[in-house]
Amino acid sequence: STRRINIIINCPPNPTEEDVVRALERVGDLNPIQIIAIGGGSTIDLGKAINALYYMFKDEKVTADMITEALKTGSYQKPHQFIDIIAIPSTAGTGSEVTRFASFWGASEKAKYSIMTEHNYPKKAIIIPELTLTLPQRVAFSTGIDALSHAIEAFWSRSATYLEKDIAIRAIDLIMDYLPKTLADPQNLELRTGMLRGALLAGIAFSKPGCTACHSIGYALTMHYGVEHGLACALTLDAVARINREKTVLADMLFERFEKYGGLQNWLDSTSKGIVEMRLSYFGIPKEGIDELVKDTFTYGKFTMDNNPVNISEEQVREILLSIF
C-alpha cells in the first residue's frame, strides 16, 4: 500500500492553541506513523503537539478550548497511540530535538503551557549545520543564548546531578566560545557546527533537571511584551546568577567560565552588540509594567521558580527587573 504525506509550513514563533488546531486539521485523516519536524524550536514543538494530541482527538472536531484543557490537565498523557518524531533543528537553539518538552502560549488567557510526555522524545535527531548558515543575526543570537540559558539553569537547578552539571559546563564552554565567533563569521561552517554541538549538549543537560527563575521571568516578558524567548530568558541570567551563587553546588566551576569573559553580563553585552541591547528599555518595556510582570512570574513546575536553588521573592524579582532597565 502507498502512504500519503502532508506538509505543514509557516509555523509561527510561540505557537498558540489555535496554531495547534490548524496543524491537526491540516493532518486530517492521514493517520500518520511518523512526523519529520524541520525548523526551529517552535516547529519541533508543533510536531510534538501533533504527536501528543492527534490520536487523542482523532474522531472529534477539535477546538482551541479543547487543546487548552488538555494542556492544563495533562490529559494527553493518558494511554493512546503516539507518533514517532524525527527532529531536524535549523537553529542552535532550543534543544527541542532531544527533550520531551513542548511550549505553547494561551492566546486568550496570556498563559504559557507545556506538553511534557516521554512519548515526545524524538526517535532521532539529525543535526545539519548547513541549515543554520542563513539564520538572521538576531535569530542566531536569541536562539544561541536560549541554549546558554538552558545550560546555565540546568547547572544550578535544584535537581541537577553531577553528570548533568558536567554536560552543562561543556555546553557553556562551547556556546560562550562559539556564539560570538559565529555572529562575526556567519558563513563559517566549522563555527556553526561548534554552536550546534553546544546547543545539543545544553538540550541534553536540561532535559531532566529543567530550568529555573530566568525562564520563569522570561515567560512573563514574552507573554506581555512579545520579547523573543531566548532574549527574554537571558536578560536576567547575570542577576539571577549572582543570587544563586551561594546555593549552587560547584558554583566556582560555573563562575570561572563567566570570569574568563569579564563576567556574564559583559559577555552578553559584547556578544549582542549591534544586534540588540540586553536591557528592558530596548524592548519598549515601561517601568510602570513591572508589577504586572512580577505577578505573572510566579508559576510553578519544572521550568519555574520552585526549581531555582534560592527562593526568590517578589521584591527580588522587582529589583532584578529594575536592574536591567
Sequence and secondary structure as in RCSB ss.txt:
>XXXX:A:sequence
STRRINIIINCPPNPTEEDVVRALERVGDLNPIQIIAIGGGSTIDLGKAINALYYMFKDEKVTADMITEALKTGS
YQKPHQFIDIIAIPSTAGTGSEVTRFASFWGASEKAKYSIMTEHNYPKKAIIIPELTLTLPQRVAFSTGIDALSH
AIEAFWSRSATYLEKDIAIRAIDLIMDYLPKTLADPQNLELRTGMLRGALLAGIAFSKPGCTACHSIGYALTMHY
GVEHGLACALTLDAVARINREKTVLADMLFERFEKYGGLQNWLDSTSKGIVEMRLSYFGIPKEGIDELVKDTFTY
GKFTMDNNPVNISEEQVREILLSIF
>XXXX:A:secstr
            SS BHHHHHHHHHHHTT   SEEEEEESHHHHHHHHHHHHHTTTSTTS   HHHHHHHHHHTG
GGSS    EEEEEESSS   GGG SEEEEEETTTTEEEEEE GGGS SEE   GGGGTT  HHHHHHHHHHHHHH
HHHHHH TT  HHHHHHHHHHHHHHHHHHHHHHHSTT HHHHHHHHHHHHHHHHHHTTT   HHHHHHHHHHHHH
   HHHHHHTTHHHHHHHHGGGSTTHHHHHHHHHTTT HHHHHHHHHTTT  SSGGGGT  GGGHHHHHHHH   
STTSGGGSSS   HHHHHHHHHHT 
